[in-house]
Amino acid sequence: MSIATMPLLFAIYLMIWISSFVEEGLIDDDGHEFDDKHAKNIFSKIVLIVGIVTISLMPVIGWFVDKVEGHITIPLAFGSRAVVMLIFLYFVKEPENWGTYIVCTFMITFSFFERIAVEKMFQQSLPSEIRGTMIGVLHLFGQIGQIIFATIAAILVT
């Protein structure tokens, strides 16, 4: 399921994007050359911040999706992520500033917002007799997609 793989794909893109600054020989604010260790440190900070914020907001997002109709939440979720992605592509120029952390946090949070909104719609459309089975199949294929993309990323990065 593509929605399940969006945070993973963005994390892979982010890792490659941050690593590209190592090849360019970027100098950080302290006058040190941007190396692999520095790139991993930045990526780790972003993942930590995104993880804490996203996990903290999950109950709020779930509550919002429960209270608002799907014909509003799904376009709102997809549109929000699209706007944040455009901001990332056109305005984020270097990996080590607060703007990057904020935009990345919004990107992953809105990706999970999409996933929750679509899953709610999916669950409501299923008969109660097969709902558990179909949700299991949905998540199975989502996990298979994540494994495939993680394998491709590992091949590309090494």
Secondary structure, DSSP 4 states (H G I P E B T S, - for coil): -HHHHHHHHHHHHHHHHHHHHHHHT-B-TTS-B--HHHHHHHHHHHHHHHHHHHHHHHHHHHHHHHHS-HHHHHHHHHHHHHHHHHHHHHH---SSSHHHHHHHHHHHHHHHHHHHHHHHHHHHTS-TTTHHHHHHHHHHHHHHHHHHHHHHHHHHH-
